[in-house]
Amino acid sequence: MPDKERKYKFSWKDTVGADMNAARPSLGPNTRIEVYRLFQFTLRDILEQHYGTEMADTLFREAGALAGRSFFEQYLSDAKDVSSLAAKIRDSFSEFGMGIFRVEEAAPDNGHFIFTIDEDLDCSGLPDTADVICVYDEGFIQGILESFSGRGFDVREIDCWCTGSRTCRFEAKNRV
């Protein structure tokens, strides 16, 4: 669909970066995790009903990648190397209440990383299932890595709170 026909084309400036002092002078920029999860999981449910689980996951992953690229541009773009990027991600995740981000393994020359997120916004405290569920986070991390490196990445969650791990672990591999 051509851009001029799109009603909901994402723009940081017009959505996320709106003037919160004018928009929410009393409540400010914060909300509770229940509201975030209510939005996320009802949207996922509807997408899955209409398009199936695989497509719902693909769409969430793509949205996460768009968000990760935008987040990188707003908050992380002055990172000079992998170490400073990791520190900026850790600090941003903490500041925004997204989770506790750590780098477990880093082989930047090979394009391979293992990251963990404790107290993940998407899933911490949810019931155990047999499935990893943080596909939006997969895309978010992918968008950040691709923006930083200029290379393609595949990011998949390999451990999740919902599989009993009590941390979310993501493996990122440079796309060949």
Backbone as a printed PyTorch tensor [residue, N CA C, xyz], in Angstrom:
tensor([[[  0.8510,  -1.1690,   0.0000],
         [  0.0000,   0.0000,   0.0000],
         [  0.9040,   1.2410,   0.0000]],

        [[  0.6850,   2.1640,  -0.9030],
         [  1.4820,   3.4060,  -0.9090],
         [  1.3240,   4.1640,   0.4020]],

        [[  2.4250,   4.8270,   0.8420],
         [  2.4300,   5.5230,   2.1320],
         [  1.3120,   6.5480,   2.2610]],

        [[  0.9790,   7.2680,   1.2060],
         [ -0.0250,   8.3220,   1.3500],
         [ -1.4180,   7.7700,   1.6240]],

        [[ -1.6320,   6.4750,   1.3700],
         [ -2.9240,   5.8540,   1.6590],
         [ -2.9850,   5.2650,   3.0590]],

        [[ -1.8530,   5.2000,   3.7340],
         [ -1.8060,   4.6010,   5.0590],
         [ -2.3130,   5.5710,   6.1010]],

        [[ -3.1630,   5.0830,   6.9670],
         [ -3.7290,   5.8930,   8.0430],
         [ -2.8530,   5.8710,   9.2900]],

        [[ -2.1170,   4.7730,   9.5160],
         [ -1.4140,   4.5940,  10.7820],
         [  0.1010,   4.4840,  10.6280]],

        [[  0.7000,   5.1300,   9.6450],
         [  2.1550,   5.0680,   9.4700],
         [  2.8270,   5.5910,  10.7380]],

        [[  3.7400,   4.7820,  11.2800],
         [  4.3910,   5.1270,  12.5360],
         [  5.3110,   6.3290,  12.3810]],

        [[  5.2560,   7.1940,  13.3550],
         [  6.1510,   8.3410,  13.4510],
         [  6.4190,   8.5820,  14.9300]],

        [[  7.6880,   8.5460,  15.3310],
         [  8.0300,   8.7890,  16.7390],
         [  7.5080,  10.1480,  17.1740]],

        [[  7.7960,  11.1620,  16.3690],
         [  7.4460,  12.5400,  16.7120],
         [  5.9420,  12.7120,  16.9500]],

        [[  5.1340,  12.0640,  16.1410],
         [  3.6830,  12.2660,  16.2230],
         [  2.9720,  11.3300,  17.1810]],

        [[  3.6770,  10.3420,  17.7260],
         [  3.0200,   9.4100,  18.6420],
         [  3.7860,   9.3230,  19.9570]],

        [[  4.8540,   8.5820,  19.9600],
         [  5.6270,   8.3590,  21.1830],
         [  6.2010,   9.6630,  21.7170]],

        [[  6.7020,  10.5020,  20.8090],
         [  7.3580,  11.7350,  21.2230],
         [  6.4220,  12.9110,  21.4260]],

        [[  5.1300,  12.6380,  21.4990],
         [  4.1770,  13.7280,  21.7220],
         [  4.5000,  14.4540,  23.0320]],

        [[  4.0890,  15.6620,  23.1290],
         [  4.3460,  16.4870,  24.3200],
         [  3.4950,  15.9720,  25.4850]],

        [[  4.1230,  15.1980,  26.3680],
         [  3.4000,  14.6040,  27.4930],
         [  2.9420,  15.6470,  28.5020]],

        [[  3.6530,  16.7590,  28.5870],
         [  3.2040,  17.8200,  29.5020],
         [  1.8670,  18.3790,  29.0650]],

        [[  1.6620,  18.4710,  27.7650],
         [  0.3730,  18.9440,  27.2560],
         [ -0.6590,  17.8230,  27.2490]],

        [[ -0.2230,  16.6120,  26.8850],
         [ -1.1570,  15.4910,  26.7400],
         [ -1.6540,  14.9530,  28.0790]],

        [[ -0.7650,  14.8750,  29.0640],
         [ -1.1030,  14.2800,  30.3580],
         [ -0.5010,  15.1130,  31.4780]],

        [[ -0.9860,  16.3330,  31.6610],
         [ -0.3720,  17.2160,  32.6550],
         [ -0.4910,  16.7020,  34.0870]],

        [[ -1.4910,  15.9160,  34.3790],
         [ -1.6650,  15.4010,  35.7410],
         [ -1.0830,  14.0080,  35.9150]],

        [[ -1.2680,  13.1390,  34.9230],
         [ -0.8570,  11.7440,  35.0520],
         [  0.5770,  11.4830,  34.6030]],

        [[  1.1020,  12.2940,  33.7070],
         [  2.4720,  12.1050,  33.2300],
         [  2.6010,  10.9180,  32.2930]],

        [[  3.8310,  10.4930,  32.0220],
         [  4.0720,   9.4860,  30.9940],
         [  3.9350,   8.0340,  31.4540]],

        [[  3.6910,   7.7810,  32.7110],
         [  3.7040,   6.4090,  33.2130],
         [  2.3280,   5.7980,  33.2950]],

        [[  2.3030,   4.4540,  33.1630],
         [  1.0930,   3.6770,  33.3670],
         [  1.4930,   2.3560,  34.0190]],

        [[  0.5420,   1.5390,  34.3170],
         [  0.8280,   0.2680,  34.9890],
         [  1.0200,  -0.8580,  33.9780]],

        [[  1.7420,  -1.8790,  34.3920],
         [  2.0290,  -3.0220,  33.5350],
         [  0.7440,  -3.7320,  33.0850]],

        [[ -0.2780,  -3.7200,  33.9280],
         [ -1.5390,  -4.3650,  33.5530],
         [ -2.1230,  -3.7410,  32.2900]],

        [[ -2.0030,  -2.4450,  32.1480],
         [ -2.5490,  -1.7610,  30.9820],
         [ -1.7510,  -2.1320,  29.7290]],

        [[ -0.4310,  -2.1590,  29.8510],
         [  0.4160,  -2.5720,  28.7310],
         [  0.0720,  -3.9960,  28.2960]],

        [[ -0.0120,  -4.9130,  29.2660],
         [ -0.2980,  -6.3080,  28.9270],
         [ -1.7160,  -6.4780,  28.4040]],

        [[ -2.6550,  -5.7240,  28.9150],
         [ -4.0160,  -5.7700,  28.4000],
         [ -4.0110,  -5.4380,  26.9120]],

        [[ -3.3260,  -4.3770,  26.5390],
         [ -3.2210,  -4.0000,  25.1320],
         [ -2.5240,  -5.0970,  24.3310]],

        [[ -1.3490,  -5.5260,  24.7990],
         [ -0.5640,  -6.4950,  24.0390],
         [ -1.2900,  -7.8190,  23.8250]],

        [[ -1.8260,  -8.3800,  24.8910],
         [ -2.3780,  -9.7180,  24.7750],
         [ -3.7660,  -9.7530,  24.1340]],

        [[ -4.5370,  -8.6880,  24.2300],
         [ -5.7980,  -8.6630,  23.4750],
         [ -5.5190,  -8.4880,  21.9900]],

        [[ -4.5330,  -7.6530,  21.6510],
         [ -4.1690,  -7.4820,  20.2450],
         [ -3.6310,  -8.7930,  19.6700]],

        [[ -2.7660,  -9.4640,  20.4110],
         [ -2.2440, -10.7630,  19.9550],
         [ -3.3670, -11.7660,  19.7490]],

        [[ -4.3210, -11.8020,  20.6620],
         [ -5.4400, -12.7320,  20.5610],
         [ -6.2320, -12.4800,  19.2750]],

        [[ -6.5490, -11.2350,  19.0030],
         [ -7.3180, -10.8950,  17.7930],
         [ -6.5250, -11.2140,  16.5320]],

        [[ -5.2340, -10.8680,  16.5170],
         [ -4.4030, -11.1890,  15.3500],
         [ -4.3450, -12.6980,  15.1210]],

        [[ -4.1920, -13.4530,  16.2070],
         [ -4.1340, -14.9080,  16.0820],
         [ -5.4540, -15.4800,  15.5740]],

        [[ -6.5810, -14.9460,  16.0680],
         [ -7.8780, -15.4130,  15.5920],
         [ -8.0520, -15.1640,  14.0940]],

        [[ -7.5890, -14.0180,  13.6330],
         [ -7.7730, -13.6550,  12.2240],
         [ -6.7260, -14.2610,  11.2990]],

        [[ -5.4790, -14.3810,  11.7620],
         [ -4.3770, -14.7350,  10.8660],
         [ -3.5950, -15.9710,  11.2730]],

        [[ -3.8820, -16.5570,  12.4350],
         [ -3.1350, -17.7220,  12.9030],
         [ -1.9550, -17.3140,  13.7710]],

        [[ -1.4680, -18.2760,  14.5350],
         [ -0.3880, -18.0080,  15.4920],
         [  0.8940, -17.5690,  14.8020]],

        [[  1.2890, -18.2640,  13.7450],
         [  2.5540, -17.9470,  13.0750],
         [  2.5410, -16.5190,  12.5280]],

        [[  1.4600, -16.1230,  11.8960],
         [  1.3910, -14.7640,  11.3500],
         [  1.3110, -13.7300,  12.4690]],

        [[  0.5830, -14.0210,  13.5370],
         [  0.5250, -13.0840,  14.6690],
         [  1.9290, -12.8680,  15.2330]],

        [[  2.6900, -13.9510,  15.3790],
         [  4.0670, -13.8200,  15.8600],
         [  4.9240, -13.0200,  14.8870]],

        [[  4.7730, -13.2750,  13.6110],
         [  5.5310, -12.5290,  12.5990],
         [  5.2170, -11.0410,  12.6760]],

        [[  3.9520, -10.7120,  12.8100],
         [  3.5560,  -9.3010,  12.8840],
         [  4.0800,  -8.6420,  14.1530]],

        [[  4.0320,  -9.3490,  15.2720],
         [  4.5770,  -8.7940,  16.5150],
         [  6.0850,  -8.6100,  16.4230]],

        [[  6.7640,  -9.5670,  15.8030],
         [  8.2130,  -9.4670,  15.6290],
         [  8.5510,  -8.2710,  14.7350]],

        [[  7.8110,  -8.0770,  13.6500],
         [  8.0450,  -6.9380,  12.7600],
         [  7.7750,  -5.6170,  13.4720]],

        [[  6.7220,  -5.5670,  14.2700],
         [  6.4340,  -4.3480,  15.0470],
         [  7.5530,  -4.0880,  16.0500]],

        [[  8.0370,  -5.1460,  16.6810],
         [  9.1580,  -4.9940,  17.6080],
         [ 10.3950,  -4.4560,  16.9210]],

        [[ 10.6740,  -4.9260,  15.7070],
         [ 11.8410,  -4.4520,  14.9570],
         [ 11.6970,  -2.9700,  14.6190]],

        [[ 10.5020,  -2.5510,  14.2110],
         [ 10.2560,  -1.1270,  13.9410],
         [ 10.4650,  -0.3150,  15.2160]],

        [[  9.9480,  -0.8150,  16.3280],
         [ 10.1210,  -0.1270,  17.6110],
         [ 11.5880,  -0.0830,  18.0120]],

        [[ 12.3090,  -1.1790,  17.8250],
         [ 13.7270,  -1.2250,  18.1710],
         [ 14.5490,  -0.2380,  17.3640]],

        [[ 14.2540,  -0.1250,  16.0660],
         [ 14.9600,   0.8530,  15.2260],
         [ 14.6700,   2.2750,  15.7100]],

        [[ 13.4270,   2.5440,  16.0170],
         [ 13.0470,   3.8830,  16.4860],
         [ 13.6590,   4.1850,  17.8500]],

        [[ 13.6410,   3.2030,  18.7420],
         [ 14.2260,   3.3630,  20.0690],
         [ 15.7240,   3.6300,  19.9490]],

        [[ 16.3910,   2.8910,  19.0600],
         [ 17.8180,   3.1130,  18.8280],
         [ 18.0690,   4.5620,  18.4160]],

        [[ 17.3140,   5.0500,  17.4600],
         [ 17.5120,   6.4250,  16.9720],
         [ 17.3030,   7.4570,  18.0750]],

        [[ 16.3400,   7.2290,  18.9510],
         [ 16.0220,   8.1890,  20.0070],
         [ 16.9860,   8.1420,  21.1930]],

        [[ 17.4370,   6.9420,  21.5570],
         [ 18.1360,   6.7960,  22.8260],
         [ 19.5240,   6.1540,  22.7630]],

        [[ 19.8570,   5.4830,  21.6720],
         [ 21.0780,   4.6810,  21.6680],
         [ 22.0540,   5.0380,  20.5570]],

        [[ 21.6940,   5.9270,  19.6830],
         [ 22.4520,   6.1430,  18.4440],
         [ 23.8560,   6.6940,  18.6520]],

        [[ 24.1550,   7.2150,  19.8280],
         [ 25.5100,   7.7300,  20.0500],
         [ 26.4570,   6.6690,  20.6260]],

        [[ 26.0120,   5.4130,  20.6900],
         [ 26.8830,   4.3310,  21.1450],
         [ 28.0220,   4.1590,  20.1400]],

        [[ 29.2280,   4.0750,  20.6620],
         [ 30.4210,   4.0120,  19.8090],
         [ 30.8830,   2.5830,  19.5290]],

        [[ 30.5890,   1.6690,  20.4490],
         [ 31.0300,   0.2880,  20.2950],
         [ 30.0130,  -0.6130,  21.0050]],

        [[ 30.2340,  -1.9230,  20.9130],
         [ 29.2900,  -2.8850,  21.4820],
         [ 29.1510,  -2.7070,  22.9910]],

        [[ 30.2470,  -2.4210,  23.6720],
         [ 30.1860,  -2.2400,  25.1290],
         [ 29.3350,  -1.0430,  25.5120]],

        [[ 29.5200,   0.0730,  24.8110],
         [ 28.7160,   1.2590,  25.1430],
         [ 27.2560,   1.0540,  24.7420]],

        [[ 27.0020,   0.3250,  23.6490],
         [ 25.6230,   0.0110,  23.2730],
         [ 24.9640,  -0.8300,  24.3590]],

        [[ 25.6590,  -1.8610,  24.8320],
         [ 25.0990,  -2.7350,  25.8780],
         [ 24.7870,  -1.9380,  27.1370]],

        [[ 25.6720,  -1.0270,  27.5210],
         [ 25.4460,  -0.2050,  28.7160],
         [ 24.2410,   0.7000,  28.5160]],

        [[ 24.1090,   1.2870,  27.3290],
         [ 22.9700,   2.1630,  27.0520],
         [ 21.6530,   1.3870,  27.0450]],

        [[ 21.6700,   0.1840,  26.4700],
         [ 20.4610,  -0.6500,  26.4850],
         [ 20.1000,  -0.9840,  27.9300]],

        [[ 21.0860,  -1.4350,  28.7060],
         [ 20.8500,  -1.7810,  30.1220],
         [ 20.2340,  -0.6050,  30.8710]],

        [[ 20.8230,   0.5730,  30.7180],
         [ 20.3370,   1.7540,  31.4300],
         [ 18.9380,   2.1630,  30.9560]],

        [[ 18.7020,   2.0920,  29.6500],
         [ 17.3910,   2.4680,  29.1040],
         [ 16.3080,   1.4960,  29.5530]],

        [[ 16.6060,   0.1910,  29.5050],
         [ 15.6220,  -0.7950,  29.9420],
         [ 15.2510,  -0.5530,  31.4010]],

        [[ 16.2380,  -0.2420,  32.2150],
         [ 15.9810,   0.0330,  33.6240],
         [ 15.1690,   1.3200,  33.7900]],

        [[ 15.6020,   2.3760,  33.1430],
         [ 14.9220,   3.6670,  33.2570],
         [ 13.4580,   3.5980,  32.8320]],

        [[ 13.1800,   2.8650,  31.7580],
         [ 11.8130,   2.7830,  31.2470],
         [ 11.0170,   1.6290,  31.8330]],

        [[ 11.6120,   0.8730,  32.7510],
         [ 10.9000,  -0.2160,  33.4040],
         [ 10.6110,  -1.3920,  32.4830]],

        [[ 11.4570,  -1.5960,  31.4800],
         [ 11.2340,  -2.6640,  30.5040],
         [ 11.7870,  -4.0070,  30.9680]],

        [[ 12.7520,  -3.9700,  31.8670],
         [ 13.3660,  -5.1960,  32.3510],
         [ 14.8100,  -4.9320,  32.7240]],

        [[ 15.4630,  -5.9790,  33.2090],
         [ 16.8670,  -5.8940,  33.6080],
         [ 17.6770,  -6.6030,  32.5220]],

        [[ 18.3310,  -5.8160,  31.7000],
         [ 19.0390,  -6.3010,  30.5170],
         [ 20.4840,  -6.6370,  30.8450]],

        [[ 20.9370,  -7.8040,  30.3710],
         [ 22.3340,  -8.2130,  30.5430],
         [ 22.8350,  -8.8890,  29.2670]],

        [[ 24.1190,  -8.7740,  29.0490],
         [ 24.7850,  -9.4970,  27.9670],
         [ 25.4540, -10.7100,  28.5840]],

        [[ 25.0640, -11.9070,  28.1430],
         [ 25.6950, -13.1370,  28.6340],
         [ 26.8920, -13.5170,  27.7830]],

        [[ 26.7460, -13.3800,  26.4770],
         [ 27.8270, -13.7080,  25.5530],
         [ 27.8400, -12.6620,  24.4530]],

        [[ 29.0370, -12.3000,  24.0400],
         [ 29.1700, -11.3500,  22.9330],
         [ 30.3560, -11.7410,  22.0710]],

        [[ 30.0730, -12.0340,  20.8240],
         [ 31.1090, -12.2900,  19.8220],
         [ 30.7820, -11.3960,  18.6270]],

        [[ 31.0200, -10.0820,  18.7660],
         [ 30.6150,  -9.1420,  17.7210],
         [ 31.2200,  -9.4450,  16.3520]],

        [[ 32.4560,  -9.9370,  16.3160],
         [ 33.0840, -10.2400,  15.0330],
         [ 32.3600, -11.3590,  14.2980]],

        [[ 31.7700, -12.2790,  15.0630],
         [ 31.0040, -13.3870,  14.4820],
         [ 29.5130, -13.0680,  14.3900]],

        [[ 29.1040, -11.9270,  14.9380],
         [ 27.6910, -11.5640,  14.9130],
         [ 26.8340, -12.4920,  15.7490]],

        [[ 27.3420, -12.8930,  16.9120],
         [ 26.5880, -13.7990,  17.7870],
         [ 26.5510, -13.2330,  19.1990]],

        [[ 25.3330, -13.1900,  19.7700],
         [ 25.1410, -12.6410,  21.1070],
         [ 24.0990, -13.4700,  21.8480]],

        [[ 24.2350, -13.4980,  23.1670],
         [ 23.1920, -14.0160,  24.0520],
         [ 22.8820, -12.9060,  25.0500]],

        [[ 21.6060, -12.5290,  25.1200],
         [ 21.1420, -11.4890,  26.0330],
         [ 20.1080, -12.0900,  26.9720]],

        [[ 20.0260, -11.5450,  28.1860],
         [ 18.9330, -11.9190,  29.0770],
         [ 18.1870, -10.6600,  29.4920]],

        [[ 16.9110, -10.8530,  29.7770],
         [ 16.0880,  -9.7880,  30.3440],
         [ 15.3340, -10.3890,  31.5210]],

        [[ 15.6930,  -9.9610,  32.7220],
         [ 14.9630, -10.3580,  33.9310],
         [ 13.8250,  -9.3680,  34.1390]],

        [[ 12.7690,  -9.8330,  34.8060],
         [ 11.5900,  -9.0060,  35.0820],
         [ 11.0530,  -8.3700,  33.7990]],

        [[ 11.0530,  -9.1800,  32.7280],
         [ 10.6330,  -8.7140,  31.4110],
         [  9.1960,  -8.1760,  31.4370]],

        [[  9.0230,  -7.0520,  30.8010],
         [  7.7310,  -6.3750,  30.7480],
         [  6.6370,  -7.2820,  30.1830]],

        [[  6.9850,  -8.1130,  29.2050],
         [  5.9810,  -8.9160,  28.5140],
         [  5.5100, -10.1470,  29.2920]],

        [[  6.3870, -10.7670,  30.0760],
         [  5.9820, -12.0890,  30.5580],
         [  6.2540, -12.4020,  32.0240]],

        [[  7.0570, -11.6380,  32.7250],
         [  7.3750, -11.9840,  34.1090],
         [  6.1120, -12.1330,  34.9320]],

        [[  6.0300, -13.2510,  35.6260],
         [  4.8870, -13.5090,  36.4870],
         [  3.7450, -14.2540,  35.8210]],

        [[  3.8170, -14.4720,  34.5060],
         [  2.7550, -15.2100,  33.8220],
         [  2.8770, -16.7000,  34.1180]],

        [[  1.8020, -17.4510,  33.9060],
         [  1.8520, -18.8960,  34.1660],
         [  2.8310, -19.6140,  33.2290]],

        [[  3.3480, -20.7450,  33.7120],
         [  4.2200, -21.5670,  32.8780],
         [  3.4190, -22.1790,  31.7380]],

        [[  4.0350, -22.1730,  30.5680],
         [  3.5000, -22.8510,  29.3910],
         [  4.6770, -23.5700,  28.7440]],

        [[  4.4430, -24.1910,  27.6490],
         [  5.5310, -24.8470,  26.9240],
         [  6.1520, -23.9120,  25.8940]],

        [[  5.7030, -22.6710,  25.8490],
         [  6.1060, -21.7720,  24.7750],
         [  6.8550, -20.5480,  25.2750]],

        [[  7.8730, -20.1530,  24.5090],
         [  8.4630, -18.8310,  24.6920],
         [  7.4910, -17.8600,  24.0190]],

        [[  7.3010, -16.6790,  24.6160],
         [  6.2470, -15.8060,  24.0850],
         [  6.7180, -14.4000,  23.7240]],

        [[  7.9730, -14.0980,  23.9360],
         [  8.4290, -12.7150,  23.7950],
         [  8.8870, -12.3890,  22.3700]],

        [[  8.0160, -12.6280,  21.4010],
         [  8.3830, -12.3710,  20.0070],
         [  8.5260, -10.8780,  19.7220]],

        [[  7.7730, -10.0300,  20.4120],
         [  7.9480,  -8.5850,  20.2460],
         [  9.3580,  -8.1830,  20.6790]],

        [[  9.8280,  -8.7420,  21.7840],
         [ 11.1890,  -8.4750,  22.2570],
         [ 12.2270,  -8.9610,  21.2530]],

        [[ 11.9710, -10.1070,  20.6170],
         [ 12.8830, -10.5860,  19.5770],
         [ 13.0730,  -9.5120,  18.5140]],

        [[ 11.9680,  -8.9790,  18.0440],
         [ 12.0310,  -7.9360,  17.0290],
         [ 12.6820,  -6.6660,  17.5420]],

        [[ 12.3880,  -6.2950,  18.7800],
         [ 12.9500,  -5.0810,  19.3780],
         [ 14.4740,  -5.1580,  19.4110]],

        [[ 14.9910,  -6.2790,  19.8900],
         [ 16.4400,  -6.4730,  19.9460],
         [ 17.0150,  -6.4990,  18.5310]],

        [[ 16.3320,  -7.1690,  17.6220],
         [ 16.7700,  -7.2130,  16.2250],
         [ 16.8980,  -5.8010,  15.6550]],

        [[ 15.8790,  -4.9660,  15.8570],
         [ 15.8990,  -3.6050,  15.3410],
         [ 17.0610,  -2.7930,  15.8920]],

        [[ 17.3470,  -2.9590,  17.1710],
         [ 18.4790,  -2.2500,  17.7840],
         [ 19.7970,  -2.7120,  17.1640]],

        [[ 19.9930,  -4.0330,  17.0970],
         [ 21.2510,  -4.5620,  16.5670],
         [ 21.4600,  -4.1640,  15.1050]],

        [[ 20.4140,  -4.2400,  14.3180],
         [ 20.5410,  -3.8800,  12.9030],
         [ 20.8240,  -2.3940,  12.7290]],

        [[ 20.1950,  -1.5690,  13.5310],
         [ 20.4460,  -0.1280,  13.4550],
         [ 21.8760,   0.2000,  13.8380]],

        [[ 22.3810,  -0.4660,  14.8580],
         [ 23.7460,  -0.2120,  15.3230],
         [ 24.7850,  -0.7060,  14.3180]],

        [[ 24.5870,  -1.9090,  13.8080],
         [ 25.6290,  -2.5730,  13.0180],
         [ 25.4930,  -2.3950,  11.5100]],

        [[ 24.2680,  -2.1130,  11.0560],
         [ 24.0450,  -2.0630,   9.6140],
         [ 23.9650,  -3.4460,   8.9850]],

        [[ 23.9340,  -4.4940,   9.8110],
         [ 23.8360,  -5.8790,   9.3360],
         [ 22.5120,  -6.4830,   9.7840]],

        [[ 22.0450,  -7.4840,   9.0430],
         [ 20.8210,  -8.1840,   9.4040],
         [ 21.0530,  -9.1670,  10.5350]],

        [[ 20.0590,  -9.2960,  11.4100],
         [ 20.1290, -10.2480,  12.5200],
         [ 18.8380, -11.0460,  12.6180]],

        [[ 18.9720, -12.2810,  13.0500],
         [ 17.8460, -13.0950,  13.4690],
         [ 17.9640, -13.2340,  14.9730]],

        [[ 16.9010, -12.9050,  15.6830],
         [ 16.8960, -12.9790,  17.1420],
         [ 15.7420, -13.8850,  17.5480]],

        [[ 16.0540, -14.8660,  18.3790],
         [ 15.0170, -15.7680,  18.8740],
         [ 15.1770, -15.9470,  20.3750]],

        [[ 14.0410, -16.0260,  21.0340],
         [ 14.0380, -16.2900,  22.4680],
         [ 14.2840, -17.7800,  22.6690]],

        [[ 15.2390, -18.1070,  23.5200],
         [ 15.5770, -19.5170,  23.7520],
         [ 15.1860, -19.9840,  25.1570]],

        [[ 14.9380, -19.0560,  26.0650],
         [ 14.4040, -19.3420,  27.3970],
         [ 13.4300, -18.2300,  27.7360]],

        [[ 12.4090, -18.5590,  28.4970],
         [ 11.3660, -17.5760,  28.8320],
         [ 10.8470, -17.8580,  30.2430]],

        [[ 10.3610, -16.8040,  30.8920],
         [  9.6900, -16.9880,  32.1760],
         [  8.6120, -18.0630,  32.0310]],

        [[  7.9090, -18.0180,  30.9200],
         [  6.7700, -18.9110,  30.7030],
         [  7.1600, -20.3670,  30.4570]],

        [[  8.4490, -20.6300,  30.2760],
         [  8.9070, -22.0180,  30.1690],
         [  9.6000, -22.4660,  31.4560]],

        [[  9.4860, -21.6380,  32.4960],
         [ 10.0500, -21.9870,  33.7880],
         [ 11.4370, -21.4270,  34.0420]],

        [[ 11.9970, -20.6940,  33.1020],
         [ 13.3690, -20.2000,  33.2480],
         [ 13.4950, -19.0300,  34.2140]],

        [[ 12.4510, -18.2620,  34.3680],
         [ 12.4180, -17.0880,  35.2390],
         [ 13.3370, -15.9760,  34.7660]],

        [[ 13.8150, -16.1090,  33.5380],
         [ 14.4820, -15.0350,  32.8180],
         [ 14.2090, -15.2770,  31.3420]],

        [[ 14.2570, -14.2240,  30.5770],
         [ 14.1210, -14.3690,  29.1300],
         [ 15.5160, -14.2880,  28.5350]],

        [[ 15.8370, -15.2620,  27.7070],
         [ 17.1690, -15.3380,  27.1000],
         [ 16.9830, -15.3310,  25.5850]],

        [[ 17.7600, -14.4750,  24.9420],
         [ 17.6450, -14.2850,  23.5000],
         [ 18.9800, -14.5620,  22.8280]],

        [[ 18.9390, -15.3090,  21.7390],
         [ 20.1290, -15.5310,  20.9350],
         [ 19.9980, -14.7160,  19.6600]],

        [[ 21.0300, -13.9300,  19.3810],
         [ 21.0690, -13.1040,  18.1740],
         [ 22.1900, -13.6080,  17.2870]],

        [[ 21.8400, -13.8650,  16.0260],
         [ 22.8320, -14.3330,  15.0510],
         [ 22.7820, -13.4290,  13.8400]],

        [[ 23.9830, -13.0890,  13.3640],
         [ 24.0930, -12.3090,  12.1480],
         [ 23.4720, -13.1120,  10.9990]],

        [[ 22.5740, -12.4610,  10.2690],
         [ 21.9200, -13.1070,   9.1350],
         [ 22.9260, -13.2020,   7.9900]],

        [[ 23.1050, -14.3840,   7.4800],
         [ 24.0960, -14.6080,   6.4180],
         [ 23.4870, -14.3560,   5.0590]]])
